[in-house]
Amino acid sequence: MNASSVCNNRRNPVENELLRALRESPPHERENATLEAPADFSLAKLQTALPSGTALVEYYSAGDRLVAAVVTRETIEIIPLTIVSRVAHWLHLLRFQFSKFRMGNAYTQRFQQSMLRATWGHLETLYGELILPLRAHLRARHLVFVPHGPLHSLPFHALRIGDEYLGDAYTISYAPSATVFALCQQKAASEKRTSLILGIPDERAPQILTEVESVAALLPRPDLFIGNRPPRKSFVRRAWRPDCCTSRHTACTARIIRCSPASGWATVT
């Protein structure tokens, strides 16, 4: 079986489940779920959709050059950054450090200081490649990152310079594309001031319980689901409704299919 067949076999069950859910949802929810760009979408509409004090940073490649577009309500700036292969190399090294956690608690506790120093070093290098050239252009309080290619696996908020993480200087969110971000901004906010929080702790992510309890302490009127209590279907039914809450937070392990990242899934069992 070739690589394409393997990808298709893994992807089809996920796609079929998504299509089934869309077919069974009400018409207005099917319309909201589409990610297709409207034919008349424009830069002006994107800028209108950006909240005040927000900058959208979208990365893209031109040949082997990585470029960033910084868009605010008033301006757009295009900044050349670095070589794609350089960033791919440092991302590979960072993922290698993250992969060491699979070797068990005994290994990570024994080598935690060396692992931490190496991870910090890679995060600082990536900061220098991806953020430093455009830092002077980030005149905003909130940043929306739209990654490109392998950058989708990078935690931008954890990039650091010295003792400062990027998440200390700005509030940060992510979007799969500028178009999707603008479409999401057009949706009316829910009037229900509640928060839906799901945590599925397991041995691969032992801090999930601490995470969701901390989030629940910060968000308004939290409704916390842990493990299988209440059952998964109850959570999914509530989470699917567009007016169920103002905030959703999910903490669980996930699997990414490299040949089709959009077809990955989270482990909610």
C-alpha positions in Angstrom: 0.0 0.0 0.0 1.5 3.4 -1.0 1.6 6.5 1.2 -1.4 8.1 -0.6 -3.5 5.1 0.1 -2.5 5.1 3.8 -3.4 8.8 4.1 -6.8 8.2 2.4 -7.6 5.3 4.7 -6.8 7.4 7.8 -8.6 10.4 6.5 -11.9 9.0 5.3 -13.4 8.0 8.7 -12.8 11.5 10.0 -14.2 13.2 6.9 -17.2 10.9 6.8 -18.0 11.8 10.5 -17.7 15.5 9.7 -19.9 15.2 6.7 -22.5 13.2 8.7 -22.5 15.8 11.4 -23.0 18.6 8.8 -25.9 16.8 7.1 -27.7 16.2 10.4 -27.3 19.8 11.6 -29.9 22.6 11.0 -29.5 24.6 7.8 -28.2 27.8 9.6 -25.6 25.7 11.4 -24.4 24.1 8.1 -24.0 27.6 6.7 -21.9 28.7 9.6 -19.7 25.6 9.4 -18.5 26.2 5.9 -14.9 27.5 5.5 -15.2 28.5 1.9 -14.1 32.0 1.1 -16.9 34.3 -0.2 -16.2 35.4 -3.8 -16.1 39.1 -2.8 -13.7 38.7 0.1 -11.0 41.5 0.1 -8.3 43.0 2.2 -10.6 45.9 3.1 -13.1 43.4 4.5 -10.4 41.7 6.5 -9.3 45.0 8.0 -12.8 45.9 8.9 -13.2 42.6 10.7 -10.1 43.2 12.8 -10.9 44.5 16.3 -9.2 47.6 17.5 -5.7 47.0 19.0 -5.3 43.7 17.0 -2.7 42.8 14.4 -3.0 39.7 12.2 0.3 38.2 11.2 0.1 35.8 8.3 3.2 33.8 7.1 3.6 32.6 3.6 6.5 31.4 1.3 7.7 32.8 -1.9 10.1 30.2 -3.3 12.4 29.4 -0.4 11.9 32.7 1.2 9.5 33.1 4.2 7.5 36.3 4.3 5.1 37.8 6.9 2.2 40.1 6.3 1.2 42.3 9.3 -2.3 43.6 8.9 -4.1 46.0 11.2 -7.3 48.1 10.7 -5.3 50.9 9.2 -2.1 49.3 7.6 -0.6 46.4 5.9 3.1 45.7 5.9 5.0 42.9 4.1 8.3 41.9 5.8 10.8 39.4 4.3 12.0 37.1 7.1 14.3 34.2 6.4 14.8 31.0 4.5 12.1 28.3 4.8 14.7 25.5 5.1 16.3 27.2 8.1 13.0 27.4 10.0 12.2 23.8 9.1 15.6 22.8 10.6 14.9 24.5 13.9 11.4 23.3 14.0 12.7 19.7 13.6 15.1 20.2 16.6 12.3 21.7 18.7 10.0 18.7 17.9 12.8 16.4 18.8 13.0 17.9 22.3 9.2 17.6 22.7 9.4 14.0 21.6 11.7 13.1 24.5 8.7 13.3 26.8 7.5 10.0 25.3 10.5 8.3 27.0 8.8 8.3 30.3 8.9 10.3 33.6 12.2 8.7 34.8 14.0 10.0 31.7 12.5 13.4 31.7 13.2 14.0 35.4 16.8 12.9 35.0 17.5 15.1 32.1 15.0 17.9 32.6 17.5 20.7 33.0 19.4 19.9 29.8 16.1 19.4 27.9 14.8 22.7 29.2 18.0 24.6 28.2 17.8 23.0 24.7 14.2 23.9 24.3 14.7 27.4 25.4 17.6 27.7 22.9 15.4 26.5 20.0 12.5 28.8 21.0 14.9 31.8 21.1 16.4 30.9 17.7 12.9 30.7 16.2 12.0 34.0 17.8 15.0 35.5 16.0 13.9 34.1 12.7 10.1 34.7 12.9 9.4 37.6 15.3 12.5 39.8 15.7 12.4 41.1 12.1 8.8 42.3 12.5 8.7 43.1 16.2 8.9 46.9 15.5 5.8 46.5 13.3 3.7 44.8 16.0 2.1 47.9 17.4 -0.9 46.1 18.9 -2.1 44.5 22.1 -3.4 41.3 20.6 -1.8 39.2 17.8 -3.6 36.7 15.6 -1.1 34.3 14.0 -1.9 32.6 10.7 0.8 30.0 10.3 2.1 28.5 7.0 3.2 24.9 6.4 5.2 23.5 9.2 4.6 26.6 11.3 1.2 25.2 12.2 2.9 23.1 14.8 4.8 26.0 16.4 3.5 27.5 19.8 4.2 31.1 18.9 3.2 32.3 22.4 6.2 30.3 23.8 8.8 31.9 21.6 11.2 33.9 23.8 13.9 36.5 23.9 15.9 36.7 27.1 13.5 35.9 29.9 10.4 37.2 28.1 8.0 35.0 26.3 6.0 36.4 23.4 2.9 35.5 25.4 4.0 37.9 28.1 4.1 40.9 25.8 0.9 40.3 23.9 -2.3 38.3 24.1 -2.2 35.7 21.3 -4.7 33.7 19.3 -4.5 31.6 16.1 -6.5 31.2 12.9 -6.1 28.7 10.0 -6.4 31.6 7.5 -7.2 35.3 7.3 -10.5 34.5 5.6 -11.7 32.1 8.3 -10.7 34.6 11.0 -12.8 37.3 9.2 -15.8 34.9 8.8 -15.6 34.0 12.5 -15.6 37.7 13.5 -18.9 38.1 11.6 -20.7 35.6 13.8 -22.8 37.1 16.6 -21.5 36.4 20.1 -23.5 34.1 22.3 -25.7 35.8 24.9 -25.0 33.0 27.4 -22.1 34.1 29.6 -21.0 30.5 30.3 -17.8 28.5 29.6 -17.6 24.9 28.4 -14.4 23.1 29.5 -13.4 19.6 28.7 -10.4 17.7 30.1 -9.4 14.1 29.3 -6.3 13.3 31.5 -4.1 10.4 30.5 -0.5 9.3 31.2 0.8 11.1 28.1 -0.5 14.4 29.4 -0.6 14.2 33.2 -1.1 18.0 33.7 -4.4 18.2 31.9 -6.5 18.0 35.1 -4.5 20.9 36.6 -4.9 22.8 33.4 -8.7 22.6 33.1 -9.2 23.3 36.8 -7.1 26.4 36.5 -9.0 27.5 33.4 -12.3 26.9 35.2 -11.2 29.2 38.0 -10.6 32.0 35.5 -13.6 31.8 33.1 -17.2 33.0 33.9 -19.7 30.3 35.0 -17.6 27.3 34.0 -19.2 24.0 33.1 -16.4 21.5 33.6 -16.3 18.0 32.0 -13.6 15.6 33.1 -13.0 12.2 31.6 -16.2 10.4 30.8 -18.3 12.3 33.4 -20.7 13.3 31.9 -20.6 11.0 28.8 -18.9 12.2 25.6 -22.1 12.5 23.6 -23.5 15.0 26.1 -20.4 17.2 25.7 -20.4 17.0 21.9 -24.1 17.9 21.7 -23.6 21.0 23.8 -20.3 22.0 22.1 -21.8 21.8 18.6 -24.6 24.3 19.3 -23.3 27.8 18.3 -25.1 29.5 21.2 -24.0 27.0 23.9 -21.4 29.3 25.6 -19.1 32.2 25.1 -15.9 30.2 25.6 -14.8 26.6 24.9 -11.6 25.0 26.2 -10.6 21.5 25.4 -7.5 19.8 26.8 -6.7 16.3 25.6 -4.2 14.4 23.6 -4.4 14.7 19.8 -3.1 13.0 16.7 -1.9 14.8 13.6 -1.9 13.2 10.2 1.1 14.8 8.5 -0.2 14.2 5.0 -3.5 15.8 5.9 -3.3 18.0 9.0 -7.0 19.1 8.8 -8.0 15.4 9.2 -6.3 14.9 12.6 -8.4 14.2 15.7 -8.5 14.7 19.4 -8.8 11.7 21.8 -12.1 12.2 23.5 -13.2 8.8 24.8 
